[in-house]
Amino acid sequence: MRFSMHADLEKLLSLGKITPSLAEKLDRIAPGRYCFHTTWGAGKVISWNLAAKKLVIDFEENPEHEVALEFAPKILEFLHDDHFLARRYEDTESLINLSVDDPVELVRVTLQGYGNSLTPEKLEAALKGTVIAADKWKNWWDKVRAMLRSNVQFMMPTRKGERITLRTNILSRAQAALEDYNKAADLKAKVRVLDGIKMETVMTEPDAVNALVQAVDADVRNGGSLALQQVLELAVLRDDLIAAVKNTEAAQAAYPLRSIVEANIGDVERFAEVLNSMPAVRQKRVYVTLPAVFGEEWTQKALELFDASGARAVGEIAKFLIEEGHDKALVKHLKHELLRQTLPAESLIWICRQRHDASKPLFGLPVGIAMLSLIEQDHMDGGPNRMLRLKNLFMEDKNIIQEMIKGQDVAEVRQFAKMLYNTSAFSEQDRGALMARVISVFPDLHAIVLDALVDTSDKPEPIFVSWDSLEARKKELEELVNVKIPENLHNKKISRAEGDLRENGGYQDAKEVEKVLNRRRSELEHALALARGTDFAVTDTSKAAMGMKVTLQPLTGGDAVVYTILGAWDTNPEKHIVSYLSQVGKELTGRSVGDQVKIVPMDGDKKKVFTITKIEAAF
């Protein structure tokens, strides 16, 4: 309750010395009133001298401080008598006792003193360092926050920026959840509300739960594909609510989860991206619907999702397939994709992490070669470091290379070691560390390092490329130099003018892009300096070389395979076009009709012997 107007002001008002509006303003800073200063804390006006235009205020952190009357409104926040900070000033000791004996009550009192609503940051500012010691705040708040979440009187924030709100009406847990759900700003917020429900606490409130189920089901039906992740999660949580109250009627009326899956899984890549953002337990609920949606073909659809999925989803899909007894189908699929060298990074990471269990039949040197190829390609592309997780796996898993090459053919390991030692995707120090692991299993391969050390050649070997691929690289460099780099420089200048560079996201982004563009420019300039264009004109087809088609017949019978050997930048696995620098290209170059070669065919799982039956010009 507010005090009546201060006697000094009533006297001046009665004498006509001040106007009623001025008297009202001065009354806010009269002796006995409360105020707050950002540095000195809560305070109380002890006395004033209107003639001298001065106040004496007793602050929590600055007792009996004199303040000029003209500055008071500028530096102080004046408080109502029932404000929490006024109580903190007058009765800190009782609040300290509450923090120990009944911390939930302390939060309630604090919220009531701020109009029943505060952000967590403002609550911390009100209590930390005064009611609760600063060094004890974190532990205290962690415990109390859990208490508040289980107390229906408090509406807790579900994301940064939301407020802690004290309910003014008495509600059951299910009623509180329904109120929070209906007040939620969007589907993401509604998912967070349902996330906070403990199903065992609402089982005895079927009416309120059924009302909540109807509200959720309406959002599931109307959510649309643009909010697919939230729609899927709401459907799963809705079904959990239905199960909690055992409402078979609601279960039959609800829009089925499998219908959402069926309507949206056509775009496999987008669907996989959505699943990857969902918690693992909810992902599985989606996978469980696949047999009902696709019948006997559900395994193939699950494998398509596996190939398109990110880190979180890959493991869950594999786990589901294995649980359902389709581990052999998974291994067969991965083996086929591995041989075609089309496995994405996340699948390779899963194989490595499960190498002692589910992926044991797959793990070996081909996995390492596939990983290195992706890392090298990403490095050459010059874009974002998408293969960082693969690089980190090589570096951080101290046993992975040794396990990968143990028991493998020494010639194949030698090629892997050369590939590893010569890549520019790793730093010199990291390459040395990785090579040490190879040498620990195959000591003779130390010669690769020695050969590199004694190589005195100053001039790198030229590389031969098609005119088309050479022109494409030149155009890419031209666009970098004339368009992308100047454009990014312009963006950097604009962002720089926006203020503090340490907190300027646009400027920092432009700097990172600048590094990427300059690195790519350097790589292209280096590559183009070595490149030699050729039209692959062939006059002698007695031996396989660049510009030739080579027909291979399996020694064990079967369909013939035709490889076309072209330049360093012309590889196209779908058309069986190989670079003359590739493993297959090197194996075929210099061979004649009738020679036998040992290579891994794209549709096989191990090296096979082929006989060269025909060599002809590719063009």
CORZI-V956992 format. One record per residue. N is the residue number from 0. PHI is phi in whole degrees, -180 to 180 (NA if undefined). Layout:
[[N;PHI] [N;PHI]]
//
This chain:
[[0;NA] [1;-77] [2;-68] [3;-74] [4;-61] [5;-61] [6;-57] [7;-60] [8;-74] [9;-62] [10;-66] [11;-64] [12;-68] [13;-68] [14;-86] [15;76] [16;-76] [17;-135] [18;-84] [19;-57] [20;-67] [21;-67] [22;-60] [23;-65] [24;-67] [25;-68] [26;-63] [27;-68] [28;-117] [29;-74] [30;-52] [31;97] [32;-84] [33;-112] [34;-151] [35;-141] [36;-121] [37;-61] [38;-100] [39;-93] [40;82] [41;-72] [42;-151] [43;-133] [44;-71] [45;-88] [46;-158] [47;-146] [48;-131] [49;-66] [50;-67] [51;-87] [52;57] [53;-136] [54;-120] [55;-116] [56;-122] [57;-96] [58;-90] [59;-60] [60;-109] [61;-158] [62;-64] [63;47] [64;-92] [65;-89] [66;-127] [67;-67] [68;-58] [69;-70] [70;-90] [71;-55] [72;-64] [73;-82] [74;-110] [75;-121] [76;-106] [77;-88] [78;-113] [79;-69] [80;-65] [81;-96] [82;-69] [83;-58] [84;-65] [85;-66] [86;-66] [87;-61] [88;-66] [89;-80] [90;-142] [91;-60] [92;-61] [93;-67] [94;-69] [95;-62] [96;-64] [97;-63] [98;-61] [99;-95] [100;-81] [101;-150] [102;-62] [103;-64] [104;-64] [105;-61] [106;-65] [107;-61] [108;-61] [109;-63] [110;-63] [111;-60] [112;-76] [113;-124] [114;78] [115;73] [116;-156] [117;-152] [118;-76] [119;-56] [120;-67] [121;-70] [122;-62] [123;-61] [124;-63] [125;-74] [126;-113] [127;-69] [128;88] [129;-119] [130;-86] [131;-123] [132;-58] [133;-58] [134;-76] [135;-107] [136;-60] [137;-58] [138;-63] [139;-63] [140;-68] [141;-59] [142;-71] [143;-69] [144;-59] [145;-63] [146;-64] [147;-67] [148;-64] [149;-93] [150;-111] [151;-69] [152;-70] [153;-114] [154;-99] [155;-91] [156;-67] [157;-108] [158;-158] [159;-61] [160;100] [161;-82] [162;-109] [163;-86] [164;-123] [165;-92] [166;-71] [167;-96] [168;-112] [169;-93] [170;-132] [171;-78] [172;-64] [173;-68] [174;-64] [175;-64] [176;-63] [177;-64] [178;-63] [179;-63] [180;-63] [181;-69] [182;-87] [183;-60] [184;-73] [185;-153] [186;-65] [187;-61] [188;-65] [189;-68] [190;-61] [191;-65] [192;-63] [193;-66] [194;-58] [195;-82] [196;-84] [197;-92] [198;-56] [199;-67] [200;-87] [201;-116] [202;-61] [203;-92] [204;-124] [205;-60] [206;-64] [207;-66] [208;-65] [209;-63] [210;-65] [211;-67] [212;-60] [213;-63] [214;-65] [215;-67] [216;-62] [217;-63] [218;-70] [219;-64] [220;-70] [221;-102] [222;-65] [223;78] [224;-78] [225;-69] [226;-113] [227;-59] [228;-59] [229;-67] [230;-63] [231;-63] [232;-66] [233;-63] [234;-63] [235;-64] [236;-67] [237;-60] [238;-64] [239;-65] [240;-64] [241;-61] [242;-66] [243;-64] [244;-104] [245;53] [246;-99] [247;-66] [248;-66] [249;-67] [250;-62] [251;-72] [252;-82] [253;-70] [254;-71] [255;-66] [256;-59] [257;-63] [258;-69] [259;-66] [260;-62] [261;-61] [262;-76] [263;-122] [264;-77] [265;-58] [266;-89] [267;-61] [268;-64] [269;-68] [270;-62] [271;-64] [272;-64] [273;-64] [274;-61] [275;-63] [276;-89] [277;-93] [278;-59] [279;-57] [280;-64] [281;-82] [282;-57] [283;-60] [284;-62] [285;-72] [286;-63] [287;-62] [288;-79] [289;-58] [290;-58] [291;-69] [292;-81] [293;-115] [294;61] [295;-68] [296;-90] [297;-65] [298;-62] [299;-63] [300;-66] [301;-64] [302;-68] [303;-63] [304;-63] [305;-58] [306;-65] [307;-94] [308;-87] [309;-91] [310;-58] [311;-71] [312;-78] [313;-54] [314;-63] [315;-71] [316;-65] [317;-60] [318;-61] [319;-66] [320;-60] [321;-66] [322;-62] [323;-87] [324;83] [325;-111] [326;-65] [327;-66] [328;-64] [329;-64] [330;-63] [331;-61] [332;-62] [333;-66] [334;-63] [335;-63] [336;-68] [337;-66] [338;-67] [339;-81] [340;56] [341;-117] [342;-71] [343;-74] [344;-59] [345;-65] [346;-67] [347;-65] [348;-64] [349;-62] [350;-58] [351;-65] [352;-74] [353;-105] [354;-66] [355;-96] [356;-136] [357;-64] [358;-99] [359;-53] [360;-66] [361;-97] [362;-71] [363;171] [364;-59] [365;-57] [366;-65] [367;-62] [368;-64] [369;-63] [370;-63] [371;-63] [372;-63] [373;-65] [374;-62] [375;-66] [376;-64] [377;-63] [378;-65] [379;-71] [380;-65] [381;74] [382;-92] [383;-59] [384;-76] [385;-72] [386;-98] [387;-60] [388;-67] [389;-66] [390;-62] [391;-64] [392;-63] [393;-59] [394;-77] [395;-88] [396;-86] [397;-67] [398;-109] [399;-64] [400;-68] [401;-60] [402;-70] [403;-69] [404;-103] [405;-62] [406;80] [407;-86] [408;-64] [409;-61] [410;-65] [411;-70] [412;-64] [413;-60] [414;-63] [415;-62] [416;-64] [417;-64] [418;-60] [419;-67] [420;-72] [421;-94] [422;-69] [423;-97] [424;-75] [425;-105] [426;-69] [427;-59] [428;-65] [429;-67] [430;-61] [431;-62] [432;-66] [433;-69] [434;-64] [435;-61] [436;-71] [437;-64] [438;-66] [439;-65] [440;-98] [441;-123] [442;-56] [443;-64] [444;-75] [445;-60] [446;-61] [447;-61] [448;-68] [449;-62] [450;-60] [451;-68] [452;-70] [453;-93] [454;-70] [455;-100] [456;-68] [457;-92] [458;-106] [459;-68] [460;-70] [461;-72] [462;-119] [463;-103] [464;-138] [465;-74] [466;-62] [467;-63] [468;-68] [469;-65] [470;-65] [471;-63] [472;-67] [473;-64] [474;-65] [475;-62] [476;-64] [477;-62] [478;-66] [479;-60] [480;-70] [481;-97] [482;-123] [483;-66] [484;-66] [485;-62] [486;-63] [487;-67] [488;-62] [489;-64] [490;-62] [491;-64] [492;-65] [493;-64] [494;-65] [495;-62] [496;-77] [497;-86] [498;126] [499;-46] [500;-70] [501;-69] [502;-114] [503;-97] [504;-61] [505;-63] [506;-67] [507;-64] [508;-62] [509;-63] [510;-65] [511;-65] [512;-62] [513;-59] [514;-62] [515;-63] [516;-65] [517;-68] [518;-66] [519;-64] [520;-61] [521;-62] [522;-64] [523;-66] [524;-63] [525;-65] [526;-65] [527;-68] [528;-66] [529;-92] [530;-73] [531;-127] [532;-72] [533;-149] [534;-100] [535;59] [536;-64] [537;-123] [538;-114] [539;-119] [540;-106] [541;-73] [542;-131] [543;-68] [544;-161] [545;-57] [546;86] [547;-123] [548;-100] [549;-121] [550;-96] [551;-119] [552;-112] [553;-60] [554;-65] [555;-91] [556;95] [557;117] [558;-71] [559;-73] [560;-120] [561;-118] [562;-112] [563;-109] [564;-97] [565;-127] [566;-77] [567;-63] [568;-109] [569;-109] [570;-58] [571;-148] [572;-57] [573;-64] [574;-101] [575;60] [576;-93] [577;-120] [578;-74] [579;-66] [580;-92] [581;-75] [582;-59] [583;-66] [584;-59] [585;-66] [586;-68] [587;-85] [588;-59] [589;90] [590;-85] [591;-120] [592;-58] [593;98] [594;-70] [595;-106] [596;-129] [597;-117] [598;-137] [599;-95] [600;-70] [601;-68] [602;-105] [603;-117] [604;-122] [605;-158] [606;-63] [607;-129] [608;-94] [609;-124] [610;-109] [611;-76] [612;-106] [613;-159] [614;-131] [615;-145] [616;-67] [617;-76] [618;-129]]
//
